[in-house]
């Protein structure tokens, strides 16, 4: 038994080394992380559950039976980004250049199937030269299975692809079917076929950047949606992107509290769309004017927006109720209310800031997934109604 355990531990160590120390060092020398390092950065620490870690290929042609690596060039599994479940596969360029074999494809298909069953996003970290030529039609059939799942998952779960190395053939066609594509500058490329093949067939010399670099796909083909300077920035973009997306087509997107006014006027929209329907206009100007300039993008940001107004509002209400019920004297009730007023004056500059803090505090207190319309309406009325006490007296007017 001890021998079996030792053998299993040795296989685990080999699987985690991928193609070996020399190839990992080469990967690092060109500024790229390994597949496992990318997953470690993407997911919360300790949350990754790996699948089929010790799988190897079954090819016996061209001496391939002598070249077997545990995991077969792809790391698959699931874990957490924040509190969100995601499924992920990361191709390992240190093993056969990340090329896809039959078993490699089966691992990816399995994790895609699990993602659809669980209704969770699937993230692919692509670093592959395409199909493994030694396996011939078997590897091509593997890509056909992946393409099928890309189509089946479309509109059902978010599919995110990161191009983090030179990708060609099926390693480009599959990401092109997904919802979001991110590319890493100077290391991520998307080729139908590489520059060497182009030169041998057409005698034309073309650089990697001209053929399938970030610049081409961001400005001409429109295939890529985001570009990153390095692997770490790319992974941070993915983590941020996940925070905006629902887990599947049956869920609502994550709710983000905002202090943007429902009645905010945007005068610049009046002149943005020209009267002549044939005259173009910049749609980005419309989007930028609609989006709130100040927004709360995360729970950490939310905590930075003071919700003291909600707490002090409740304190005043409780003080009044206790006085009415005879639990405390009127003098004691006024002491509580004056203390609440002082604290609010120390935090808020005007009633608008106070109202924002109150509404945000109400959302946090109630665990609401949408902005309470009734409270928003009351706050808007108090802010803009000429007869409102907020219009007749400034927040700081009663400072003592």
N, C-alpha and C positions, 0 to 999 in steps of 0.2 A: 504493500500500500504506500509506504513512504517513497518508494522508487517511482510509483505512478504520479504522486503529488509533485515530486521534484521534476519529473518529466513535463508535467503540465505547467509548472512555474517557468521552466526553461522555454517552452513554446510561447508563453505569455511575453517573456522578455524579448524573444525574437520578433514577435508580432509588433511590439512597441518600437522596435528599431527600424521597422520598414525595410528599406533596401540596404541598410547598414550604415555605419558611422561615416564612411567616406562619402557616400552619396548625400547624407544629411548635411555634412559639412559643405559640400558643393552647393546644396540648396541654400544654405545660409549665406554663402559667399556672394550670391547674386541678389541678396536682399529679400529672399523668400522664406516664409515659415514652412514647417512641415505640416502635414494634414492634422496630426494630433495637436500640435501647438495652436493651429487655427481654431480647432474645436474647443480647446481649453480657454481661449480668449472669448469665443462666441458665447459659450454657455456659462451659467453660474457654477462656481467652484463646487465640485463634488456631486453635481446633478446628472452628469452624463452616464447613461447606461448603454454600453456598447453591445452590438449584435454581431454574431457570426465572426468573432475575432480571429478564429483559427482556420477559417476556410482557405483552401488552396485550389488552384486550377486543376483541370483533369486532362489537359492536353499532353499528348505523348509524341507529337510530331516535332521535327527540327531540334531534337534534343531538349525540348521543354520540360521533360520529366525530371531533368537534373536541375532545373531552375524553379524552385517553388518557394514562395514567401507567404507566411501566415497572414491572412487578411486579403491577399491577392490584389493589393494596390488600391483598396478603398476602405475607409473607416466609416461605419454606419452606426446609427443609434438614435437615441432621443434624450432630451434634457430640458432644462428650463432657461428661459431668458426673462429675468425678473420673476414674475409669477405665472408666466405663459409657457405652456407645453409646446415644444417644437421638435420636429424630426429633422435629422441632418445626415448628409453624407459628404465626405471630403475625400477627393481622389489624391492618392499619394504618388507624386512624380518620381520618387526615389525607387519605385517598383515598376519596372518596364515603362517608364515615362508616363505612368498613370493610365496606360492603354487598357481598354475595356475588353475583358474576356467573358466567356459564358457565365462563370461563377461570379465575377465582378458585377455583371449586369443583374444577376439574380439577387445579389445583396441590395442593390439600389432599388429594384422592383419591390422587394420585400418591405423596405422602409417606406417607400411611397404608398404601398397598400395599407400599411399600418397608419400612416398619416391621414389617409382618407377615411379609414375606419374610425379613428379617434376625432376627426374633424379638427386637425391641427396643422399649422403651416409646415411646409417642407422647404428646407434650405439646402442648396447644392453648392459646395465649394469646389469649383471645377479647375483641374490642373492636369489635362490629359491630351495626348496626341491623337485620340480617336480610337478606332477599333484595333484590337491586337491582331496584326496581320497573320501571325502564326496559327490562329484558330479559324481563319477564313470565315465561312458563312455562319458559324456558330456565334461569333462575336457580332456580326451584322444582325443576326436574329435577336441578339440581346438588346441592341439599340432599337429595333422595331418594338420590342416589349416596353421599353422606356418611353418611346414616342407615344405609344398607345395610352400609357398612364398619364403622360403630360396632357393629352387631350381629355381624358376622363376626369382629371383633377381640375381642369380649366373651369373657372367660375364656381368651384366647390370649395377649395382651400387655397390660400395664398401660396404661390410658388415663387421662390426667390433664388436667383442664380448669381454667383460671384465668379467672375473670370479672373483667376489669380495666377495663371500661367499660360503658356502657349497652347491654345486649344484648336483642334482641327476636326473636320468631318462631323461625326455624330456628337462629339463633345461640344459642337457649336449648334447643331440643329436642335438638340434637346433644350438647351438654355433659351434658344430663340422662341420656343413654344411657351416659355414661362412668363409670369406676370411682370417681374422686375429683373433687370440685368445690371449688375455693377461690374466695373472693370478697374483693374489696378494699372496705373501708368507704368510704362517701361518694363512690365513683366507679363501683363495680361494681354493676350492677342486672340482674335477670333478669325480663323481662316477656313474657307471651304477646302482649300489645300494650300500647303506652305510655299514659301518663295522658291525653294529648291526645285519643287515639282514644276512650278510655273516656268522656271528658267529652262529646265530640261525639255519641256514640251513646246514652249513658244519662243525660246531663246531670249525672252525679255527679263531684264534684271529689275527686280522690284524689292524694296526694303520691307522688313516686317511691319514697320509703322504704316507705310503706304498701303500695304495689303490688308492689314487687319488690326491696326493699333487703336488705341483709345480715341485719338483725334479723329480718325476716319469714322468710327462708329458713333461718336458723339455729335459730329457736325455734318456728316454726309449721309450715311446709311440710316441713322436714327435708331439703330438696333439697341444701343446701350442707353440706360436711363441716368446712371450716376457714375462718376469716375472718382478714384481715390489715389492718393499719392503712394500709399503702401498698404500692406496686408492689414496692419492694425487699424488704419483709418477706414478701410473697407468694412472690416468686421464691426466697427463702431457704427457705421452707417446702417448695417443690417439690423443691429440691435435697436437703433432709433426707428427704423422703418417698421419693425415688428410692433412697436408701441402704438403705431397709428392704425394697424390693421385688425379686423376681426379674425377669430380663429377659423371660421368657415362661413358659408353663405347663409347659415341659420342664426348666426350671432350678430349682435349690434357691435359696431366698432367701439373701442375703448372710449369712455367719456372723459373729457378734459374740461375742468371748470374754467370758465372765462369771465372776465369782468367787462367784456365788450357790451356796450349798451344796445338794447334791441331797437332803440329809436335813433341810433346814430345816423346822421345825414352824410351823404357823400356827394357834394356838389360837382366834383370833377367828372362824375359819370354822365352828367347832362350833355357834355360836349364830346364825350369819348367816341361814341358810335356816329359815324358821319351819315348825313341824310342820303348821300349817294350809295346805294347798295353795292356798287362796283368798286368803291374806294376802300382799301384795306385799313385796318387799325390794329394797334398792338394789344392783344388780349391779355398780355402780362400786366399791363397797366390796370386793367379791370380787376384782375385777381389780387394784385397788390393793394388796391384801394379797398377791397372787400375784406381782406384778411386783417384781423386786429393787429395793431403794431405791438402791443404788449399782450402776451398770452402766457398761460401757465402750462408748461409742457411736461411736467413730471410731478410726482408726489413731493420730491424735495423742493421744487419751485413753489408748490402749493403751500408748504409749510413756511416758506419765506414771506408769503402774503399774510399779513396779520389777520387772524380771525377773532381778535379780541372783541370786536363789535358785537358778535353773536353772544359771547360769554357775558359781556357787560349788560346787554339787552335783557338776558335772562335774569341776571342779578337784580336789575331794577324791577322787573316783573315780580320776582319772588319777594322783594322787599315790600312792594305795594300790597301784595296778597297777604303777607304776614301781618302788616299793619291793619288791613281791613278785617282780618280774623282775630285781631287782638293779641297776637303772639308777641309783637314788639310795639314800642311806642312810636308816635309820629316822628319824634326827634331822631330815634334810632334809624327809622326808615330813610329819613333825609340824609343821615350820615352815610348809609350804604350807597344811595344814589349819587351823592356828591363825590364819593370815592370812585364810583364807576365813571363819572364825567371826567374827572381828572386823568384817569388812565387813558380814556379815549382821546382826550386832547393831546396827550403826550405821544400818541401813535398816529393819529389821523390829522391831515391838514384841513379837510373840509368834509361836508356831508356826503359828497360823492365817494370819497375814499372810505368813509364810514359805511355807506350802503354796500359798497363792493365787499368789504370785510364781513359784513353781516350775512350777505347772500352766500358767500363762499363758506362761511362757518356753518350756515344752515345745511348746506350740501354735505359737508364733512360729518356733521353731527348725525344726520339721517342716513348716511351711506347711500345717497341718491345717485342714480345713474343718468339723470337728466336735470337740467336747471328747473327749479320749481317756478312755474309760470306765475302763480298767484303772488308769491313774494316778490318776484321781479316786477310785476305790475304795480304793486304797492310802492316799491322803492322808486320806480320811475315816476310815479305820481307825486311822491314827496319831493323828488328832485326838481320837477318841472312845473307843478301846479302853483300858480301865483299865490293861492290862498294857503299853501302848505306852511306849517310852522318852520320847516327847514328853509323856506324862502324868506320868511320874516325875521329869522334870527340865525346868525352864523354859529357854527359849532363852538367856536372859542369865545363867543360873546359873554358867556356866563362864567368865564374863568375867574377863580378867586385867588 
